[in-house]
């Protein structure tokens, strides 16, 4: 009985996959993504983003997003939080994919601007030391490689490898990350 149910589900999924029109021009989508920053073993360094996409021709799309990221820096027996709030806008280009766009590989380039807060604005540490790094408005550029697969005609699963380069920061300029997300196309 289980084999019959699985067979019917696979046939139904294949029928809907081959008849669906995906990545239609001007179609909009809402994307939620979360992931880990540069050190994958350190789960305290993460990001969360919400984005809007607008499809163009040939599988390309515009991307507009807001992101919050947090990284913990170790200082003696405590940690110092680094929080970054950014807005991002750019374009994602279709690289590879099948004809029905069930699985797609895209490459995106973005411009970034935002605000970076270190230790929530406190420059004095618990032991009397003063931090030289300050809160800053930051700007930069980003690149991302995204593997996208359709779970249904409207739901897309995303796996992302991203990197961002920031200027006007007192901390690291180059910030890679890995993430997982969902997009709902309207």
Buried (B, 14 or more C-beta within 10 A) or exposed (E): EEEEEEEEEEEEEEEEBEEBEBBEEEBEBEBBBEBBBBEEEEEEBBBBBBBBBEBBEEBBBBBBBBBBBBBBBEBEEEEBEBBBEBBBBBBBEBEEBEEBBBEBEBBBEBEBBBEBBBBEEEEEBEEEEEBEBEBBEBBBBBBBBBBBBBEEEBEBBBBBBBBBBBEEBBBEEEBBBBBEBBBEBE
